[in-house]
Amino acid sequence: MKKTLRNTSFTLFTATAFAFGMTSCGDNKTAETTTTTETTDMAMTDTTAMDPAMAMNDSSRMDTSGKNLAENAMAVSQISTLTTALKAAGLDDEAASAGPFTVFAPTNAAFEALPKGALDGLLKPESKEKLSGILTYHVVKGRLMAADLKDGQQLTTIQGEKLTVSTAGGKVTVNGANVVQADVLSNNGVAHVIDKVLMPTK
């Protein structure tokens, strides 16, 4: 990441979006849905999935829209592992590209929950391509706010495979991962913090 980021409760990947490998996706439209709206920031203390309406209505949170996904991600201690992974994959500069992108950003705890030794292995230079594939699997082209995510919706990732959204019980999940902080807006997209690392099938 070339710039420093502000403290926000989720900002991605990138991200990423886990923001990852996205220069080839600088189109301002998404194959799924694209929208723009304001969002705010809060300390990431909630560990449960969020109601999209709640994510949209807390006007007391700090506006993070002036920074890009890379800058915002670097400022959030809860997703510092994601930032490290982006650098290892050579994708940190991509997180600052034009976008817009939607990033589902795993928390540090999500990375720690991987099998023992898995993260260390992914951060090695020889695993760069595999790590890049995992990170880009967390990124969708276009800006999708929480209100745009519908039950059963299929989102095509930058990596090429799809993610499935669920809004059952008013909670948002993506491939089974809970959205613990939604709608962290950046000037090149939006990030949603999730509690699980999503793994592509290829």
C-alpha positions as CSV (number, residue, x, y, z in Angstrom):
1,M,0.0,0.0,0.0
2,K,1.4,3.4,-0.9
3,K,-0.6,5.5,1.4
4,T,-1.5,5.4,5.1
5,L,-5.0,4.6,6.1
6,R,-7.5,5.7,8.6
7,N,-9.1,3.7,11.3
8,T,-12.2,2.1,10.0
9,S,-14.0,-1.0,10.9
10,F,-13.5,-2.7,7.7
11,T,-11.8,-1.6,4.8
12,L,-10.5,-3.9,2.1
13,F,-9.6,-6.0,-0.1
14,T,-8.0,-5.0,-0.1
15,A,-10.0,-5.8,0.3
16,T,-9.6,-8.0,-0.5
17,A,-10.7,-7.9,-1.1
18,F,-9.5,-8.6,0.8
19,A,-8.6,-4.6,-4.0
20,F,-6.6,-7.5,-5.1
21,G,-5.5,-7.9,-8.7
22,M,-8.0,-5.5,-9.8
23,T,-6.4,-3.2,-12.4
24,S,-7.9,-5.3,-15.1
25,C,-11.3,-4.6,-13.6
26,G,-11.3,-0.8,-13.5
27,D,-14.8,-0.7,-15.0
28,N,-17.2,1.3,-13.0
29,K,-20.0,-1.1,-13.5
30,T,-20.6,-4.6,-12.0
31,A,-22.0,-7.6,-13.6
32,E,-24.2,-8.0,-10.6
33,T,-25.3,-4.6,-9.2
34,T,-23.6,-1.3,-8.7
35,T,-24.7,1.5,-6.4
36,T,-23.3,4.5,-4.5
37,T,-24.2,5.7,-1.1
38,E,-22.7,7.2,2.0
39,T,-21.2,5.1,4.8
40,T,-19.6,5.6,8.1
41,D,-16.9,4.1,10.3
42,M,-17.0,2.5,13.7
43,A,-14.7,0.5,15.9
44,M,-15.0,-3.2,15.0
45,T,-16.4,-4.5,18.3
46,D,-19.4,-6.4,17.0
47,T,-18.7,-10.1,16.3
48,T,-22.1,-11.0,14.9
49,A,-23.5,-10.6,11.4
50,M,-25.3,-7.3,10.8
51,D,-28.7,-6.3,9.6
52,P,-28.1,-4.4,6.4
53,A,-30.5,-1.7,7.6
54,M,-28.4,-1.2,10.7
55,A,-25.3,-0.8,8.6
56,M,-26.9,1.9,6.5
57,N,-28.4,4.0,9.3
58,D,-25.6,4.8,11.8
59,S,-24.9,8.4,10.8
60,S,-22.6,8.9,13.7
61,R,-19.7,7.0,12.2
62,M,-16.7,8.6,10.6
63,D,-16.8,9.1,6.9
64,T,-13.9,7.2,5.2
65,S,-14.9,7.9,1.6
66,G,-11.9,10.2,1.0
67,K,-9.4,7.3,1.2
68,N,-9.0,4.3,-1.2
69,L,-9.4,0.7,-0.1
70,A,-5.7,0.2,0.4
71,E,-5.3,3.3,2.6
72,N,-8.3,2.4,4.7
73,A,-7.2,-1.2,5.1
74,M,-3.8,-0.3,6.4
75,A,-5.3,1.8,9.2
76,V,-7.4,-1.0,10.7
77,S,-5.6,-3.2,13.1
78,Q,-8.3,-5.9,13.0
79,I,-7.4,-6.6,9.3
80,S,-3.7,-6.1,9.5
81,T,-3.1,-9.7,8.4
82,L,-5.0,-9.0,5.2
83,T,-2.7,-6.0,4.5
84,T,0.3,-8.3,5.0
85,A,-1.2,-10.9,2.6
86,L,-1.8,-8.2,0.0
87,K,1.8,-7.2,0.1
88,A,3.0,-10.8,-0.1
89,A,0.8,-11.4,-3.1
90,G,2.0,-8.2,-4.8
91,L,-1.5,-6.8,-4.8
92,D,-1.2,-3.9,-2.5
93,D,-0.9,-1.3,-5.3
94,E,-3.9,-2.8,-7.0
95,A,-6.0,-2.0,-3.9
96,A,-5.5,1.7,-4.7
97,S,-6.6,1.4,-8.4
98,A,-9.6,3.1,-9.8
99,G,-12.3,0.5,-9.2
100,P,-14.9,0.6,-8.0
101,F,-14.7,-2.7,-6.1
102,T,-16.5,-4.5,-3.3
103,V,-14.1,-6.2,-0.9
104,F,-15.1,-8.9,1.6
105,A,-12.2,-8.4,4.1
106,P,-11.4,-11.2,6.6
107,T,-10.4,-10.3,10.1
108,N,-7.1,-11.3,11.7
109,A,-9.1,-13.9,13.7
110,A,-10.4,-15.3,10.4
111,F,-6.8,-15.9,9.2
112,E,-5.8,-17.3,12.5
113,A,-8.6,-19.9,12.2
114,L,-7.0,-21.4,9.1
115,P,-5.3,-24.8,9.7
116,K,-2.0,-24.6,11.5
117,G,0.8,-23.5,9.3
118,A,-1.6,-22.6,6.4
119,L,-1.1,-18.8,6.6
120,D,2.7,-19.0,7.0
121,G,2.7,-21.2,3.9
122,L,0.6,-18.8,1.9
123,L,2.9,-15.9,2.8
124,K,5.9,-17.6,1.3
125,P,7.2,-16.3,-2.1
126,E,6.5,-19.6,-3.8
127,S,2.8,-19.4,-2.8
128,K,2.3,-15.9,-4.3
129,E,0.0,-17.2,-7.1
130,K,-2.1,-19.2,-4.8
131,L,-2.4,-16.4,-2.3
132,S,-3.4,-14.0,-5.1
133,G,-6.2,-16.3,-6.1
134,I,-7.5,-16.5,-2.6
135,L,-7.4,-12.7,-2.1
136,T,-9.0,-11.9,-5.5
137,Y,-11.8,-14.4,-4.5
138,H,-12.8,-11.8,-1.9
139,V,-13.3,-9.0,-4.5
140,V,-16.2,-8.2,-6.7
141,K,-16.3,-5.7,-9.4
142,G,-18.5,-2.6,-8.7
143,R,-19.7,-1.0,-5.4
144,L,-22.2,-3.2,-3.6
145,M,-23.6,-1.7,-0.4
146,A,-25.3,-3.9,2.2
147,A,-28.7,-2.8,0.9
148,D,-27.7,-4.2,-2.5
149,L,-27.0,-7.7,-1.2
150,K,-30.0,-10.0,-1.7
151,D,-30.7,-13.5,-0.4
152,G,-29.5,-16.1,-2.9
153,Q,-27.6,-13.5,-4.9
154,Q,-24.6,-14.8,-6.9
155,L,-21.6,-12.5,-7.1
156,T,-18.8,-13.1,-9.6
157,T,-15.4,-12.4,-8.1
158,I,-12.3,-11.0,-9.7
159,Q,-10.8,-14.5,-9.3
160,G,-13.6,-15.8,-11.5
161,E,-15.6,-18.0,-9.2
162,K,-18.9,-17.0,-7.5
163,L,-19.9,-16.1,-4.0
164,T,-23.4,-16.7,-2.7
165,V,-25.1,-14.2,-0.5
166,S,-27.6,-15.1,2.3
167,T,-29.7,-12.6,4.2
168,A,-31.6,-15.2,6.3
169,G,-32.9,-13.8,9.6
170,G,-31.8,-10.3,8.7
171,K,-28.1,-11.3,8.9
172,V,-25.8,-11.1,5.9
173,T,-23.5,-13.9,5.1
174,V,-21.2,-14.6,2.1
175,N,-20.4,-18.2,1.4
176,G,-21.2,-18.8,5.1
177,A,-19.0,-16.0,6.4
178,N,-20.7,-13.4,8.6
179,V,-20.5,-9.8,7.7
180,V,-19.4,-8.2,11.0
181,Q,-19.0,-4.7,9.7
182,A,-20.7,-3.4,6.5
183,D,-20.5,-0.5,4.2
184,V,-17.1,1.0,4.8
185,L,-16.9,3.3,1.9
186,S,-13.7,4.2,0.0
187,N,-13.2,6.4,-3.0
188,N,-12.6,3.3,-5.1
189,G,-15.2,1.0,-3.6
190,V,-16.7,-0.4,-0.4
191,A,-15.5,-3.0,2.1
192,H,-17.5,-5.4,4.2
193,V,-15.5,-7.1,7.1
194,I,-16.2,-10.8,7.4
195,D,-15.3,-13.4,10.0
196,K,-14.0,-16.1,7.7
197,V,-11.4,-16.5,4.9
198,L,-13.2,-17.6,1.8
199,M,-11.4,-20.4,-0.2
200,P,-11.9,-20.8,-4.0
201,T,-12.2,-24.3,-5.4
202,K,-9.5,-23.8,-7.9
